[in-house]
Every structure is written in C-alpha cells, then in structure tokens.
Amino acid sequence: MTNKIPLDKRVWPGVIFLCILIVAEKVWPVPYAAPVLVLFLVAQLVFFRDPQREPPREQGPLAPADGTVVKIDEIFEDKFLHEQAVRIRIFLSIFDVHTTRTPLAGIIKYQDYVKGKFLNALRKDAFDHNESNWIGIENRARRVLVRQLTGAIARRIYSDVTIGQVMGRGEKLGVICYGSGVEVSIPRKMFRVDVRVGQHVTGGTTLLGAWIEEG
C-alpha cells in the first residue's frame, strides 16, 4: 500500500509533544523558546521523511539506505550467509533519510537483535560494538544480510518485518532514529561491487553492483 503522506509513522509522538510545548509557550512565554521549538518541529518532520522510491530496472542488489559508503571489505559472514562475503558499510548523517530498504526481492529468513553500545557511527569501532538489528533476505540462490545500526544519537531501531514475510525489491524494512549506520553483506561468489568508498548512495535506487551468474 502506498503511503500517501511521505512521513514515517514514528514521527507523530515527537510532533505532538513539540506542538504541546509550542502551545504552552504561548501561555507561559519563554524568551527565544518559540523559534527553537519550531526549528525542532521542522527537524522532526524532515528527519522522519519517508519518500516513495522506484527501484531501477537494472538488476543488482540495491543500497539498503541513504548515506555515504565508509568501508568496503571482504569477510567470512557467519550469522546468515556462512560464506565469504563482500561487506559494505554506509554512514547515515542526521540529514539522510533513515528508512532502511530491501536490497533484493525475497523472503525474510533471519532476524536477530543484538544489544550493544551507542558509539558515534563515524568511529571505526562503532560497527563492531554498537547495538544493531540483523535481517537476512533470501531469493532462491541469492541472499543478503542487512544490519541496522544505532549511533551516538540514535537509540532505537524499528524493524517492520517478520520471519517469513515476502518483500519486494526496495521495500521498507524499518527505520533507525537519527545518525546511524547500515551494513550489507552479499556472497562474494555471486556479486561484483561497483560502488566506492566516499560515494553517497540512495536507498532503494542506487545499485551496489551486479549479480554474477554461476556458470
């Protein structure tokens, strides 16, 4: 179902709270409070924007979130893929859309929420220690593992999917609050990475690379 209002539903508690404060400030004026509260209200609306995205026709795994690629390496992924994988780490600033999306169409086969720290997501060790939610997606032989990661400001991860749920390509997995990170791991034998470190990607539309057909 198409979201008619391009805002994530988690926006409303903050909006209501700020509106109450704005009304209260009219009754009990505080110097400079009104413009500050209005600024926070606008920031809340901007942060929780949830634009509709149309995935490209070209085949290949899509970026799971908006942000800047900060690291690309190769690892042995032992949570879901259980094989050598290309790992792409993406940093989301407070100005990026924080909706996370499916890199490929498929079935949610794995999910694991892991408690951890709340380090600044720009720190090199943040991806290793911060609280996170892992989501594995499978489409026949093709599989990916997406990791939603908290940051110093981000203290909550929302997952909108459950095990067994069928997902379309580029559909919404959930939301991470404020500055954070997203990581995606893809089996090395079936994937050629095309993005580079420092590149800004758009969730649900930017191709991370191409699938390699096994011959």
Sequence and secondary structure as in RCSB ss.txt:
>XXXX:A:sequence
MTNKIPLDKRVWPGVIFLCILIVAEKVWPVPYAAPVLVLFLVAQLVFFRDPQREPPREQGPLAPADGTVVKIDEI
FEDKFLHEQAVRIRIFLSIFDVHTTRTPLAGIIKYQDYVKGKFLNALRKDAFDHNESNWIGIENRARRVLVRQLT
GAIARRIYSDVTIGQVMGRGEKLGVICYGSGVEVSIPRKMFRVDVRVGQHVTGGTTLLGAWIEEG
>XXXX:A:secstr
   SSSB TTHHHHHHHHHHHHHHHHHS  TTHHHHHHHHHHHHHHHTB       SS S B SSSEEEEEEEEE
EETTTT EEEEEEEEEE TTS  EEE SSSEEEEEEEEE  B   TTSTTHHHHB EEEEEEEETTEEEEEEEE 
 SS   EEE   TT EE TT EEEEE SSEEEEEEEEGGGEEE   TT EE TTTSB EEE    
